[in-house]
Amino acid sequence: MQFLPNLAFHTFLAPMAGVTDKPFRQMVRSFGPHLIWTEMVAATSLVYHSQTTERMMDLSDEKGPIALQLVGNNPQHMAFAAQKAQKNGAALVDINMGCPVKKLISNISGAALMREPYLAFQIVQAVKAAVEIPVTVKMRLGWDENERNVVDFACHMAEAGANALTVHARTKAQGYSGKADWSFISAVKKAVNIPVFANGDIIDSDTAADCLRQTGADGVMIGRGAMGRPWILAEIDGVNPVFDIKEVILEHFDRLLSYYGPKGLFIARKHLAWYATGHSFVAQFRRLVYAEDKKENVVALIREFF
């Protein structure tokens, strides 16, 4: 793959708000040198020096390639943020044009940009001109089932200078519900001459193989399938990692506390719930974890449950 010639694997961790923070990225990285996306970072917040957003841009102490995803609707702000991402060591800058969250949609960013192709074109051009690292775009199929403009939109993004595209095979209206329609990814792949990555309903080796076979995509991006399974990328790539799940969870828990301080105890709850999915007595475990506010008691619950 020309735009990332040293990439060992073509299975990627998707950007997920509230999930792909530094502790989670470090856990995924412990299973292999994959390209990992950050949480989406609001470009305009960087312009106004938000300390929380600045911290999200911190890629220090992380080994391996990291894609920093930006969200916004101002080309100049996006260019400024992209330069900062490059300075901080990002392997590439990704532009969010697919998030369906109402707050972003009302601000004409995220998936709303698929209804504003000229503005989206300007954003990509501005970011490309601002940095030397690759620039990619993540998009959806379109607004709803009557407005699936992803093929034309993808062509515009490639023309603007995007080095690669990721297509989440759902519309904005679907959000994260319903079934992903991979056929549109295949159509995008045929329409552009840059790498195309597939996203949506890829949760294991079988679905990854099916998606690649059906779409001809250059790689797959794993989102919700990685929640509570930081080893999933390695499994899909056939590495077959050997690990003790209890020790993985305890390490992740410790990283969350080290990174966030006391707040990490509360952030850890959702991760622990995801790790417990599919296990016996999961409902009881979740109740106990969400009711607990002491580190040592949570550690004891982890050791007992797993």
C-alpha atoms as a printed R data frame, in Angstrom:
    type eleno elety resid chain resno       x       y      z
1   ATOM     1    CA   MET     A     1   0.000   0.000  0.000
2   ATOM     2    CA   GLN     A     2   1.783   3.075 -1.271
3   ATOM     3    CA   PHE     A     3   0.565   5.654  1.207
4   ATOM     4    CA   LEU     A     4   1.774   3.575  4.192
5   ATOM     5    CA   PRO     A     5   4.511   1.354  2.762
6   ATOM     6    CA   ASN     A     6   5.762   0.047  6.119
7   ATOM     7    CA   LEU     A     7   2.387  -1.094  7.429
8   ATOM     8    CA   ALA     A     8   2.525  -4.743  8.515
9   ATOM     9    CA   PHE     A     9  -1.231  -5.335  8.786
10  ATOM    10    CA   HIS     A    10  -4.266  -3.948  7.006
11  ATOM    11    CA   THR     A    11  -6.659  -4.423  9.915
12  ATOM    12    CA   PHE     A    12  -7.260  -1.144 11.694
13  ATOM    13    CA   LEU     A    13  -8.794   0.085 14.943
14  ATOM    14    CA   ALA     A    14 -11.625   2.525 14.208
15  ATOM    15    CA   PRO     A    15 -11.877   5.926 15.886
16  ATOM    16    CA   MET     A    16 -14.478   5.732 18.659
17  ATOM    17    CA   ALA     A    17 -15.327   8.590 20.996
18  ATOM    18    CA   GLY     A    18 -14.928   7.560 24.615
19  ATOM    19    CA   VAL     A    19 -13.262   4.286 23.634
20  ATOM    20    CA   THR     A    20 -10.024   4.667 21.672
21  ATOM    21    CA   ASP     A    21  -8.224   6.776 24.247
22  ATOM    22    CA   LYS     A    22  -4.544   6.288 25.057
23  ATOM    23    CA   PRO     A    23  -5.030   3.412 27.567
24  ATOM    24    CA   PHE     A    24  -7.160   1.430 25.106
25  ATOM    25    CA   ARG     A    25  -4.782   2.116 22.208
26  ATOM    26    CA   GLN     A    26  -1.901   0.854 24.335
27  ATOM    27    CA   MET     A    27  -3.811  -2.341 25.070
28  ATOM    28    CA   VAL     A    28  -4.520  -2.940 21.378
29  ATOM    29    CA   ARG     A    29  -0.901  -2.167 20.553
30  ATOM    30    CA   SER     A    30   0.285  -4.793 23.024
31  ATOM    31    CA   PHE     A    31  -1.115  -7.444 20.664
32  ATOM    32    CA   GLY     A    32   0.499  -6.192 17.455
33  ATOM    33    CA   PRO     A    33   1.843  -3.221 15.450
34  ATOM    34    CA   HIS     A    34  -1.456  -2.202 13.857
35  ATOM    35    CA   LEU     A    35  -2.441   1.227 12.611
36  ATOM    36    CA   ILE     A    36  -4.687   2.652 15.301
37  ATOM    37    CA   TRP     A    37  -7.085   5.598 15.113
38  ATOM    38    CA   THR     A    38  -7.523   8.048 17.984
39  ATOM    39    CA   GLU     A    39 -10.811   9.356 19.253
40  ATOM    40    CA   MET     A    40 -12.085  12.193 17.085
41  ATOM    41    CA   VAL     A    41 -10.523  15.511 18.045
42  ATOM    42    CA   ALA     A    42 -12.426  18.772 17.574
43  ATOM    43    CA   ALA     A    43 -10.224  21.063 15.494
44  ATOM    44    CA   THR     A    44 -11.821  24.307 16.657
45  ATOM    45    CA   SER     A    45 -11.253  23.353 20.297
46  ATOM    46    CA   LEU     A    46  -7.525  23.222 19.540
47  ATOM    47    CA   VAL     A    47  -7.637  26.698 18.051
48  ATOM    48    CA   TYR     A    48  -9.031  27.909 21.379
49  ATOM    49    CA   HIS     A    49  -6.459  25.902 23.373
50  ATOM    50    CA   SER     A    50  -8.794  23.480 25.145
51  ATOM    51    CA   GLN     A    51  -6.643  21.545 27.621
52  ATOM    52    CA   THR     A    52  -8.853  18.469 27.349
53  ATOM    53    CA   THR     A    53  -8.518  18.455 23.564
54  ATOM    54    CA   GLU     A    54  -4.793  19.132 23.763
55  ATOM    55    CA   ARG     A    55  -4.426  16.042 25.930
56  ATOM    56    CA   MET     A    56  -6.280  13.952 23.360
57  ATOM    57    CA   MET     A    57  -3.609  15.025 20.869
58  ATOM    58    CA   ASP     A    58  -0.824  13.626 23.026
59  ATOM    59    CA   LEU     A    59   0.676  10.620 21.239
60  ATOM    60    CA   SER     A    60   3.824  10.366 23.350
61  ATOM    61    CA   ASP     A    61   4.817   7.012 24.823
62  ATOM    62    CA   GLU     A    62   2.959   5.161 22.079
63  ATOM    63    CA   LYS     A    63   4.811   2.856 19.738
64  ATOM    64    CA   GLY     A    64   3.697   2.219 16.188
65  ATOM    65    CA   PRO     A    65   1.632   4.231 13.681
66  ATOM    66    CA   ILE     A    66  -1.308   6.276 14.930
67  ATOM    67    CA   ALA     A    67  -3.916   8.023 12.801
68  ATOM    68    CA   LEU     A    68  -5.278  11.155 14.432
69  ATOM    69    CA   GLN     A    69  -8.870  11.869 13.482
70  ATOM    70    CA   LEU     A    70 -10.105  15.446 13.255
71  ATOM    71    CA   VAL     A    71 -13.651  16.729 13.131
72  ATOM    72    CA   GLY     A    72 -14.814  20.197 12.172
73  ATOM    73    CA   ASN     A    73 -16.254  22.397  9.436
74  ATOM    74    CA   ASN     A    74 -13.684  25.198  9.179
75  ATOM    75    CA   PRO     A    75 -10.914  24.491  6.636
76  ATOM    76    CA   GLN     A    76  -8.441  26.810  8.362
77  ATOM    77    CA   HIS     A    77  -9.078  25.302 11.781
78  ATOM    78    CA   MET     A    78  -8.752  21.806 10.352
79  ATOM    79    CA   ALA     A    79  -5.449  22.739  8.705
80  ATOM    80    CA   PHE     A    80  -4.149  24.176 11.987
81  ATOM    81    CA   ALA     A    81  -5.134  21.011 13.866
82  ATOM    82    CA   ALA     A    82  -3.584  18.811 11.181
83  ATOM    83    CA   GLN     A    83  -0.263  20.603 11.533
84  ATOM    84    CA   LYS     A    84  -0.384  20.003 15.265
85  ATOM    85    CA   ALA     A    85  -1.176  16.321 14.672
86  ATOM    86    CA   GLN     A    86   1.845  16.015 12.392
87  ATOM    87    CA   LYS     A    87   4.060  17.757 14.945
88  ATOM    88    CA   ASN     A    88   2.832  15.359 17.647
89  ATOM    89    CA   GLY     A    89   3.884  12.349 15.597
90  ATOM    90    CA   ALA     A    90   0.701  11.207 13.857
91  ATOM    91    CA   ALA     A    91   1.300   8.815 10.955
92  ATOM    92    CA   LEU     A    92  -1.664  10.313  9.130
93  ATOM    93    CA   VAL     A    93  -4.559  12.707  9.595
94  ATOM    94    CA   ASP     A    94  -8.079  11.377  9.164
95  ATOM    95    CA   ILE     A    95 -11.071  13.670  8.599
96  ATOM    96    CA   ASN     A    96 -14.382  12.657 10.141
97  ATOM    97    CA   MET     A    97 -17.205  12.946  7.620
98  ATOM    98    CA   GLY     A    98 -19.299  10.120  8.989
99  ATOM    99    CA   CYS     A    99 -20.259  10.696 12.629
100 ATOM   100    CA   PRO     A   100 -24.085  10.805 12.964
101 ATOM   101    CA   VAL     A   101 -24.194  12.451 16.405
102 ATOM   102    CA   LYS     A   102 -26.732  15.290 16.508
103 ATOM   103    CA   LYS     A   103 -24.303  17.817 18.001
104 ATOM   104    CA   LEU     A   104 -21.942  17.447 15.044
105 ATOM   105    CA   ILE     A   105 -24.697  17.289 12.456
106 ATOM   106    CA   SER     A   106 -26.188  20.578 13.689
107 ATOM   107    CA   ASN     A   107 -22.739  22.131 13.373
108 ATOM   108    CA   ILE     A   108 -22.372  20.958  9.742
109 ATOM   109    CA   SER     A   109 -19.594  18.533 10.544
110 ATOM   110    CA   GLY     A   110 -19.328  14.759 10.720
111 ATOM   111    CA   ALA     A   111 -21.818  13.081  8.368
112 ATOM   112    CA   ALA     A   112 -23.434  16.453  7.570
113 ATOM   113    CA   LEU     A   113 -20.430  17.203  5.339
114 ATOM   114    CA   MET     A   114 -21.679  14.552  2.910
115 ATOM   115    CA   ARG     A   115 -24.462  17.036  2.135
116 ATOM   116    CA   GLU     A   116 -21.881  19.804  1.677
117 ATOM   117    CA   PRO     A   117 -19.452  18.370 -0.889
118 ATOM   118    CA   TYR     A   118 -17.912  21.738 -1.764
119 ATOM   119    CA   LEU     A   119 -17.082  22.500  1.873
120 ATOM   120    CA   ALA     A   120 -15.794  18.939  2.327
121 ATOM   121    CA   PHE     A   121 -13.589  19.416 -0.747
122 ATOM   122    CA   GLN     A   122 -12.189  22.661  0.698
123 ATOM   123    CA   ILE     A   123 -11.426  20.973  4.018
124 ATOM   124    CA   VAL     A   124  -9.475  18.153  2.393
125 ATOM   125    CA   GLN     A   125  -7.557  20.579  0.199
126 ATOM   126    CA   ALA     A   126  -6.679  22.796  3.170
127 ATOM   127    CA   VAL     A   127  -5.487  19.877  5.277
128 ATOM   128    CA   LYS     A   128  -3.477  18.400  2.402
129 ATOM   129    CA   ALA     A   129  -1.731  21.721  1.847
130 ATOM   130    CA   ALA     A   130  -0.913  22.036  5.551
131 ATOM   131    CA   VAL     A   131   0.861  18.705  6.160
132 ATOM   132    CA   GLU     A   132   3.284  16.266  4.606
133 ATOM   133    CA   ILE     A   133   1.731  13.125  6.101
134 ATOM   134    CA   PRO     A   134  -1.136  11.266  4.368
135 ATOM   135    CA   VAL     A   135  -4.684  12.574  4.682
136 ATOM   136    CA   THR     A   136  -7.646  10.202  4.747
137 ATOM   137    CA   VAL     A   137 -11.416  10.620  4.986
138 ATOM   138    CA   LYS     A   138 -13.959   8.470  6.842
139 ATOM   139    CA   MET     A   139 -17.511   8.652  5.499
140 ATOM   140    CA   ARG     A   140 -20.860   6.878  5.424
141 ATOM   141    CA   LEU     A   141 -23.108   5.747  2.588
142 ATOM   142    CA   GLY     A   142 -24.975   9.029  2.705
143 ATOM   143    CA   TRP     A   143 -27.772  10.698  4.614
144 ATOM   144    CA   ASP     A   144 -30.482   8.022  4.410
145 ATOM   145    CA   GLU     A   145 -31.719   5.244  2.133
146 ATOM   146    CA   ASN     A   146 -32.943   7.821 -0.398
147 ATOM   147    CA   GLU     A   147 -29.708   9.781 -0.370
148 ATOM   148    CA   ARG     A   148 -26.792   7.395 -0.739
149 ATOM   149    CA   ASN     A   149 -24.225   9.577 -2.458
150 ATOM   150    CA   VAL     A   150 -21.099   7.832 -1.217
151 ATOM   151    CA   VAL     A   151 -19.691   6.961 -4.658
152 ATOM   152    CA   ASP     A   152 -19.844  10.515 -5.985
153 ATOM   153    CA   PHE     A   153 -18.673  11.898 -2.647
154 ATOM   154    CA   ALA     A   154 -15.727   9.491 -2.559
155 ATOM   155    CA   CYS     A   155 -14.691  10.607 -6.038
156 ATOM   156    CA   HIS     A   156 -14.766  14.247 -4.905
157 ATOM   157    CA   MET     A   157 -12.617  13.435 -1.866
158 ATOM   158    CA   ALA     A   158 -10.090  11.590 -4.030
159 ATOM   159    CA   GLU     A   159 -10.012  14.542 -6.417
160 ATOM   160    CA   ALA     A   160  -9.429  16.892 -3.468
161 ATOM   161    CA   GLY     A   161  -6.307  14.911 -2.612
162 ATOM   162    CA   ALA     A   162  -7.323  12.299 -0.042
163 ATOM   163    CA   ASN     A   163  -4.783   9.475  0.104
164 ATOM   164    CA   ALA     A   164  -7.287   6.854  1.251
165 ATOM   165    CA   LEU     A   165 -10.942   6.493  2.221
166 ATOM   166    CA   THR     A   166 -12.834   4.545  4.859
167 ATOM   167    CA   VAL     A   167 -16.482   3.754  4.214
168 ATOM   168    CA   HIS     A   168 -18.783   2.867  7.109
169 ATOM   169    CA   ALA     A   169 -21.447   0.964  5.213
170 ATOM   170    CA   ARG     A   170 -24.427   2.570  6.943
171 ATOM   171    CA   THR     A   171 -26.251   5.836  6.361
172 ATOM   172    CA   LYS     A   172 -26.381   8.716  8.812
173 ATOM   173    CA   ALA     A   173 -30.040   7.877  9.485
174 ATOM   174    CA   GLN     A   174 -29.131   4.305 10.457
175 ATOM   175    CA   GLY     A   175 -26.646   5.427 13.069
176 ATOM   176    CA   TYR     A   176 -25.251   2.149 14.361
177 ATOM   177    CA   SER     A   177 -28.407   0.104 13.825
178 ATOM   178    CA   GLY     A   178 -29.531  -2.133 11.007
179 ATOM   179    CA   LYS     A   179 -27.254  -4.026  8.661
180 ATOM   180    CA   ALA     A   180 -24.219  -2.593  6.908
181 ATOM   181    CA   ASP     A   181 -24.464  -2.682  3.101
182 ATOM   182    CA   TRP     A   182 -21.027  -3.645  1.854
183 ATOM   183    CA   SER     A   183 -22.060  -3.447 -1.817
184 ATOM   184    CA   PHE     A   184 -21.490   0.319 -1.741
185 ATOM   185    CA   ILE     A   185 -17.919  -0.212 -0.558
186 ATOM   186    CA   SER     A   186 -17.344  -2.339 -3.641
187 ATOM   187    CA   ALA     A   187 -18.765   0.461 -5.808
188 ATOM   188    CA   VAL     A   188 -16.463   3.023 -4.173
189 ATOM   189    CA   LYS     A   189 -13.462   0.751 -4.671
190 ATOM   190    CA   LYS     A   190 -14.216   0.540 -8.381
191 ATOM   191    CA   ALA     A   191 -14.730   4.302 -8.678
192 ATOM   192    CA   VAL     A   192 -11.490   5.595 -7.130
193 ATOM   193    CA   ASN     A   193  -7.815   4.775 -7.571
194 ATOM   194    CA   ILE     A   194  -6.783   5.186 -3.919
195 ATOM   195    CA   PRO     A   195  -7.012   2.640 -1.054
196 ATOM   196    CA   VAL     A   196 -10.480   2.024  0.361
197 ATOM   197    CA   PHE     A   197 -11.054   0.539  3.827
198 ATOM   198    CA   ALA     A   198 -14.258  -1.187  4.857
199 ATOM   199    CA   ASN     A   199 -16.087  -0.552  8.132
200 ATOM   200    CA   GLY     A   200 -19.361  -1.861  9.526
201 ATOM   201    CA   ASP     A   201 -20.420  -5.264 10.912
202 ATOM   202    CA   ILE     A   202 -16.851  -6.614 10.857
203 ATOM   203    CA   ILE     A   203 -16.467  -8.367 14.194
204 ATOM   204    CA   ASP     A   204 -14.193 -11.378 13.640
205 ATOM   205    CA   SER     A   205 -12.002 -13.238 11.149
206 ATOM   206    CA   ASP     A   206 -14.959 -14.648  9.217
207 ATOM   207    CA   THR     A   207 -16.747 -11.342  8.717
208 ATOM   208    CA   ALA     A   208 -13.450  -9.649  7.826
209 ATOM   209    CA   ALA     A   209 -12.716 -12.278  5.181
210 ATOM   210    CA   ASP     A   210 -16.271 -12.078  3.817
211 ATOM   211    CA   CYS     A   211 -16.086  -8.296  3.596
212 ATOM   212    CA   LEU     A   212 -12.737  -8.288  1.812
213 ATOM   213    CA   ARG     A   213 -13.936 -10.950 -0.623
214 ATOM   214    CA   GLN     A   214 -17.178  -9.137 -1.401
215 ATOM   215    CA   THR     A   215 -15.802  -5.602 -1.630
216 ATOM   216    CA   GLY     A   216 -12.210  -5.873 -2.786
217 ATOM   217    CA   ALA     A   217 -11.331  -3.359 -0.076
218 ATOM   218    CA   ASP     A   218  -7.697  -2.740  0.832
219 ATOM   219    CA   GLY     A   219  -8.273  -3.282  4.537
220 ATOM   220    CA   VAL     A   220 -10.898  -3.522  7.250
221 ATOM   221    CA   MET     A   221 -11.584  -1.209 10.164
222 ATOM   222    CA   ILE     A   222 -12.909  -2.670 13.409
223 ATOM   223    CA   GLY     A   223 -15.091  -0.490 15.622
224 ATOM   224    CA   ARG     A   224 -17.540  -1.844 18.177
225 ATOM   225    CA   GLY     A   225 -16.193  -5.364 17.676
226 ATOM   226    CA   ALA     A   226 -13.051  -4.248 19.517
227 ATOM   227    CA   MET     A   227 -14.883  -3.123 22.654
228 ATOM   228    CA   GLY     A   228 -13.773  -5.465 25.409
229 ATOM   229    CA   ARG     A   229 -11.574  -7.297 22.894
230 ATOM   230    CA   PRO     A   230  -8.328  -5.370 22.339
231 ATOM   231    CA   TRP     A   231  -6.847  -8.552 20.859
232 ATOM   232    CA   ILE     A   232  -9.389  -8.729 17.988
233 ATOM   233    CA   LEU     A   233  -7.128  -7.103 15.378
234 ATOM   234    CA   ALA     A   234  -4.416  -9.652 16.033
235 ATOM   235    CA   GLU     A   235  -6.936 -12.499 15.823
236 ATOM   236    CA   ILE     A   236  -8.247 -11.284 12.471
237 ATOM   237    CA   ASP     A   237  -4.714 -11.065 11.138
238 ATOM   238    CA   GLY     A   238  -4.100 -14.678 12.153
239 ATOM   239    CA   VAL     A   239  -1.616 -13.964 14.939
240 ATOM   240    CA   ASN     A   240  -3.609 -16.082 17.449
241 ATOM   241    CA   PRO     A   241  -2.380 -14.289 20.568
242 ATOM   242    CA   VAL     A   242  -2.041 -16.258 23.794
243 ATOM   243    CA   PHE     A   243  -3.089 -14.334 26.877
244 ATOM   244    CA   ASP     A   244  -4.799 -14.483 30.248
245 ATOM   245    CA   ILE     A   245  -7.919 -12.334 29.941
246 ATOM   246    CA   LYS     A   246  -7.859 -11.519 33.654
247 ATOM   247    CA   GLU     A   247  -4.344 -10.097 33.375
248 ATOM   248    CA   VAL     A   248  -5.312  -8.112 30.264
249 ATOM   249    CA   ILE     A   249  -8.254  -6.562 32.100
250 ATOM   250    CA   LEU     A   250  -6.189  -5.765 35.181
251 ATOM   251    CA   GLU     A   251  -3.540  -4.105 33.032
252 ATOM   252    CA   HIS     A   252  -6.158  -2.050 31.203
253 ATOM   253    CA   PHE     A   253  -7.740  -1.052 34.506
254 ATOM   254    CA   ASP     A   254  -4.366   0.025 35.868
255 ATOM   255    CA   ARG     A   255  -3.634   2.056 32.720
256 ATOM   256    CA   LEU     A   256  -6.976   3.835 33.014
257 ATOM   257    CA   LEU     A   257  -6.269   4.806 36.627
258 ATOM   258    CA   SER     A   258  -2.742   5.944 35.799
259 ATOM   259    CA   TYR     A   259  -3.957   8.085 32.891
260 ATOM   260    CA   TYR     A   260  -7.136   9.590 34.334
261 ATOM   261    CA   GLY     A   261  -6.480   9.467 38.073
262 ATOM   262    CA   PRO     A   262  -9.547   8.879 40.294
263 ATOM   263    CA   LYS     A   263 -11.824   9.545 37.294
264 ATOM   264    CA   GLY     A   264 -10.409   6.418 35.692
265 ATOM   265    CA   LEU     A   265 -12.382   4.250 38.105
266 ATOM   266    CA   PHE     A   266 -15.631   5.468 36.577
267 ATOM   267    CA   ILE     A   267 -14.377   5.400 32.983
268 ATOM   268    CA   ALA     A   268 -13.306   1.792 33.537
269 ATOM   269    CA   ARG     A   269 -16.859   0.662 34.253
270 ATOM   270    CA   LYS     A   270 -17.968   0.553 30.622
271 ATOM   271    CA   HIS     A   271 -14.795  -1.284 29.586
272 ATOM   272    CA   LEU     A   272 -15.260  -3.873 32.323
273 ATOM   273    CA   ALA     A   273 -18.863  -4.359 31.200
274 ATOM   274    CA   TRP     A   274 -17.677  -4.970 27.641
275 ATOM   275    CA   TYR     A   275 -15.042  -7.458 28.789
276 ATOM   276    CA   ALA     A   276 -17.732  -9.346 30.697
277 ATOM   277    CA   THR     A   277 -20.094  -9.647 27.721
278 ATOM   278    CA   GLY     A   278 -20.896 -13.275 26.995
279 ATOM   279    CA   HIS     A   279 -19.762 -14.560 30.392
280 ATOM   280    CA   SER     A   280 -21.993 -16.188 32.969
281 ATOM   281    CA   PHE     A   281 -23.395 -13.910 35.679
282 ATOM   282    CA   VAL     A   282 -22.529 -10.849 33.578
283 ATOM   283    CA   ALA     A   283 -25.526  -8.847 34.841
284 ATOM   284    CA   GLN     A   284 -24.520  -9.396 38.446
285 ATOM   285    CA   PHE     A   285 -20.918  -8.434 37.705
286 ATOM   286    CA   ARG     A   286 -21.985  -5.223 35.996
287 ATOM   287    CA   ARG     A   287 -24.226  -4.236 38.903
288 ATOM   288    CA   LEU     A   288 -21.423  -4.774 41.390
289 ATOM   289    CA   VAL     A   289 -18.850  -2.900 39.305
290 ATOM   290    CA   TYR     A   290 -21.104   0.094 38.718
291 ATOM   291    CA   ALA     A   291 -21.847   0.297 42.440
292 ATOM   292    CA   GLU     A   292 -18.194   0.186 43.487
293 ATOM   293    CA   ASP     A   293 -16.007   3.261 44.050
294 ATOM   294    CA   LYS     A   294 -12.835   1.731 45.490
295 ATOM   295    CA   LYS     A   295  -9.976   0.469 43.346
296 ATOM   296    CA   GLU     A   296  -9.112  -2.525 45.512
297 ATOM   297    CA   ASN     A   297 -12.714  -3.725 45.505
298 ATOM   298    CA   VAL     A   298 -12.947  -3.500 41.723
299 ATOM   299    CA   VAL     A   299  -9.696  -5.455 41.404
300 ATOM   300    CA   ALA     A   300 -11.152  -8.116 43.692
301 ATOM   301    CA   LEU     A   301 -14.291  -8.313 41.548
302 ATOM   302    CA   ILE     A   302 -12.198  -8.722 38.393
303 ATOM   303    CA   ARG     A   303 -10.124 -11.489 39.953
304 ATOM   304    CA   GLU     A   304 -13.231 -13.300 41.205
305 ATOM   305    CA   PHE     A   305 -15.291 -12.972 38.028
306 ATOM   306    CA   PHE     A   306 -12.616 -13.803 35.468
